[in-house]
Amino acid sequence: MKALASAKQADDTAVVTKLETELFTRWMKDRQYPDNVCSTLKIRNEEDIVVRIGNIGLVDNYITFFNGNVDQKESLLKVLTKNFGDEKKALSVLAAARKNSLTTKRATELETKLLLEMTRNQVALTGGLDAFGDSLVKLDRYVALLKSTYKNDDVSILGALLVKYDDATVAKAFENAKSVDKAKGIASMIENPIGFDRTRGIVGNIENAKIVYRVKSIARKLQNEQFQIWLKDGKSVDDVYTLLQLKGYGDTIVTSRALDVLESYTAFFNREMGTKESFIKIISKHFGGDEEFAIKLLGLKGFETTSEQATNLQSKLFQQWKNEGVTAENVVTKIFKSAGATNDDKRRTAKEFKNFLENSA
């Protein structure tokens, strides 16, 4: 332990890593759980703040090592809560250490880790990602309270989720939350006003509408935060297509929330970078090009489960053609260049493209 402490003071990362690995291996061999290590190090009673934070950091590193070698998963929040008695006491120790210049950086990192874990626990308590849209307002308030209470701006919903879930899963959750709709009662009131309890119904629907607006607003903010990270990491629209693993979706791509994420990122990327990347061209390439994509959309429009999405994508494809100078007269010769398309495919596409041009004139 003394050798480890000396290496840390000298900031010798290689030596620290080697010594920690040897120490952790010995603890594992002795069947030492993180709780046991915390007690052995007497963290709760340690008065030297530098030693205390150093030992908490050591326990944190051991938890990572421990979890990588056993099925049971421990967490720093769980271990420190048990050691100090409750979450608030554990956090108060770290809050005090943040005020000491010798421990500010590490104490802030450890505190942020605990707060992010508390946020993830809150996500789980409110239904997880399956109920993310429904619980987003509550989660946003919870994180705002943590930030205010502990004066820590590093805690966020995005940061909490990315510790547990991959980028694609989080991105789809945000996109899904943007589409949340709690205000169905408004439509019911308009369609069936007879017998509607106006006093309770109107007030309730107004409140629902406010919640919907708030949820969508928070979801857009979170999505923007994630997109900013992607952009900072140099991710192009094609990179995000790969990140979202859209290549493996096949025809189901048209109903995938991941497709909506790609469209949102394309718009964001173009706005931030001043480019003109085409979302619809990327999806067209997914199906083999405009000809194959156009034919595929004709088929998908015939199924109830994909009709709405296919019609929407067809309109965007047609708009792209229009922008490229394709007309009702030359659409067949410009788009259908292989022998794979039937005369019926060409006729139907030409007819629907002509209708699109007439309606969008």
N, C-alpha and C positions, 0 to 999 in steps of 0.2 A: 504493500500500500504506500509506503514512504517513497519507494522508487517511482511509482506511478505518479504520486503528487509532485515529485521533483521534475519528472519529464513534462508534466502539464505546465508547470511554472516556466519551464524552458521553451514551451511551445513546440516540442519535438513530436510532431504528429505521428511519424513512423514508429517511434519508440512507444508512444502512448498506445497506439493500435496493437502493437505486439504484446505489450504488458497487459492490456485489457483482455485481449484474447486468451492469454495464458491464465489470467485470473478467472475469467468467466468460465473457461473450460474446467478449471478446478472446482468452481462453485457448482457447475452442472454435474460433475462427477460425484460431488458430495450431496446431490439432490437438494440444493439450496434454491428455494423459490424466491422471487423478488421481494415478497413480504419478509422472508427470513433475513435477506440481505439488508433490507431497510432497518430492521431491528438490530442486526449485528453492528451496523455502522452508527447506531445511536443517533440517527438524524434528528429525531424529535427533541432530544435533550442537548444537542450540540449548540454551543453558544457562539462559536466563531463562525460568522456568517459566510466567510469565504470557504471554509471547510464544509459547512452545511450545504451550500449550493453545489460545491464540487462533488459531494457525495450523492446529492439528488441527481446530478447529471450522470454520475456513474451508474446509479440504479436505472436511470432512463436508458442508457446504453445497454445495460444488462438485460433489460426487458426486451429490447430489440433482438439481442442474441438469443435469449431464452425462447422467444416466440418463434424464432427461425429453426429451433431444434425440437420443439414439442408441439403436440396438437392443441394443448390448452393455450389460450391467448390471454395474456395479462396486459394491463394498461397502467400508465403512470398515474392517471387520475384515481383509479381504483386502489393502487398500492399506497399512495400518499394520503388518500382519504381514510384508509384503514389505520395508517400510522399516526396521523394527527387527530383523528376522531371525526372530522367532517370536511367537506370541500372548502368551506369558508376559511377554516384554520390553515389548511394547506396553501390556499391562495394568498392568505395574509403574510405567510412566511416569504413567499416569492415577491409580493408587493413591497415588502420591507427591503428585500435584497436588491430590488430595482433602483433603490435610492442610493445604494453604495456604488461608487464608480468602479470598484474592483469586480463587482458581480452584476452590474447592470445588464450587459449583453446576454449572458447566459441565463440570468433570472427571467429576463423578458422572453427569451426563447422557450423556456420551460413553462412559464405562465401562459403563453400563447398556446402551447401544446395542450394544456389542461382546458383552456377555454374552448378550443376547437373541439376537443373531445366532449365537453359538456353540450356543445351545439349539436354534435352528431347524435348524442343521446336524446336530445330534444326532438331531432328529426325522427328517430326511431319511435319515440313515445307518441308522436302525432301521426303515425301511420307509415313512416318511411317514404320512399320515393313514389310509391303507388298513390299516396294521398298528398303529394308534395304541393300541388296547387291549392288544395283545400286548407293546408296548414301554413302557407307561405307568409301570410300577414302576421300570424302569431310568432313564427320563427324570426321574422324581421324585427319585431318588437323585442324578442328575447335577446337577439344579438346586439341591438341598440342598447339594451339595459346592461349587458356585459361590458360593452365598450365604455359606457358612462361610469359604471361602478368601478371598473379596474383601470380606467384611463389607458386602455390598450386598443389602438386602432388596427392592429394586425389580425384581430379575430373577425371572421366573415363566414357567411353561409357557404360561399364558394370554396374557401380554404378548408372548411370542415368537411365538405363532401369529397373534395379531391384527395383527401387522405385515405378514404375508404373506397371510392368508386373511380373508374377510369374516366378520361375526358369525354368520351362519346356518351357514356351513360348519363353523366351530369348534364351535358349539352342537350340531350333529348328530354331530360326532366324539365329544364328551363323552357324549352320550346313547347312542351306539353302544357306547362303552367301559363304560357302566353295565350293558350287557347281555352282556358278554363271558362265555364259559363254557368253561373249560379242563378242567373236572372230569367230562367225559363218561365217563371210565373207571370212575367210581363206579357209574354206572348199568349199565355193562357187567358189572361184578363182581356186582351184585345179580341181574341177569337171567340171567347165565351163569356161576355159581360153579364149575362143573366145569372142571378144568384151569387155573384161575386161579392165577397165581403170587402167593400171598398176601403173602409177605415183601416182594417188590419192588413188587407192585401196590398194596397198601394204603398203604405208605409214600409211593409216588409220587402216589397220589390224594389223600392228606392234604396233601401239599405243593402239589398243584395247587389244592386247595380253598382253601388259605391265599393263594395267588397271586390267585385269583378274588376273594376277599374284599378283598384289598389293592387290586386294580385298581378294583373298584367303589367302594371308599372314596375313593380318589384322584380318580376321575372325578366323584363327587358333590361333593367339595370344590371342584374346578375349575369345575363347573357352578354351584355356589353363588356363587363369585367373579364369574362372568360375569353371573349374575342380579342380583347386588348392584349391578353397574355399570348394568345396564338400569334397575333400580328407581331408582337415583340420578339417572339421566337422565330420569326421569319416564315411562318406557315402560309403558303399560297392556297388558292382555292382547290387546286388539285391535291395538295397535301392534306387538306381537310377531308376531301372525298375519300382519301386513303385512310385517314384517322378514323372516320366514321364507318369504315369497312363496308362501304356501299357496293363494292364490286361483287360481294357474295350474296346480295339480295335478290338478284334476278328480277322477275316481274313484280315481286312484292315491294320493290323500291318505290312504286308510285303511291303506296299507302303508308310508307315508313315515315316516322317522325324524324328520322335522321336526314331524310330528303329535305324536310322543312328547315332543319339546322343548316344544311349546305346552302340553301337559298338565302337564308338570313345572313350567313357569313359572307356570301358573294356580294350582297348589297352593302354590308359593312366594309368589306375589303375595298370595293370600288369607291365608296365614300371617303375612306381614310387615305387611300393611295392615289386617288384621281385616275383610276384605270376603268376599263370597260369590259371586265371579265363577264362572260355569258354563262349564267347558270344553266340555261336550257341546252346550250351546246355541250356542256359536260354530261348532262343526262342523255342527250342524243348519242354521244360517243359511247356511253354505257351500253346502249342497245345496238351499236354497230354503225351508227350514222343516221342522218335525217331520213333516208328512205326506210330503213328498218324500223326506226322509231315511229314514223308516221303510220306505218302498217300495224305496228304493235298497239298503238293508241286506238286505232279503229276497233281492234278486237277487245281491248280493255274497256272501252266505252259501252260494250254490250253486256257487261256484268254489273249487277247492282252494287257489289262491294267495291268496285273500282271506277264506276262511271263518272262520279263527280271529280275525282282526282285526275282521271284521264282527260276529261273535257277541259279542265283547267290547264293541264300541261299542253294539250293540243293548241289552246289559244295562245300560249306563250311561244310555242314552236312556230305557229303561223305568224305571230308578230315578228319573230326573228326573220322569217322568210321575207316578210313585207319590208323590213328594214334593209334587207340585202338586195331588194329590187325584184324579187320574184312576183310575178303577176298571175292572174287567173289563166291567162293565155299560155304562159310558158312554164307553169308549175310542173307539168308532167315531164317535159324535156330537161328541166333544170334539176329536178329532185330524183326522178326515177330513172337511173342510168344502168341498172343491172337487169338481168333477165328474170330475177326472182319475183318481181311484182306482177300480179295478175292485172288484167284489164279492169276488173272490178275494183281492185285496190286503187288503181290510178283514177278511175272515174269517181269513186267515193271521196278520195282525198281532194281531187280537183273541185268537186262540188262543195265540199265543206269549207275549203279554203276560199272559194268564191263567195260563199255566204259570209264568212268572216270578214273579208274585205269590204263587202257591202255594208255590213253592220258596224264596221269600225271607221267608215269613211267620215 
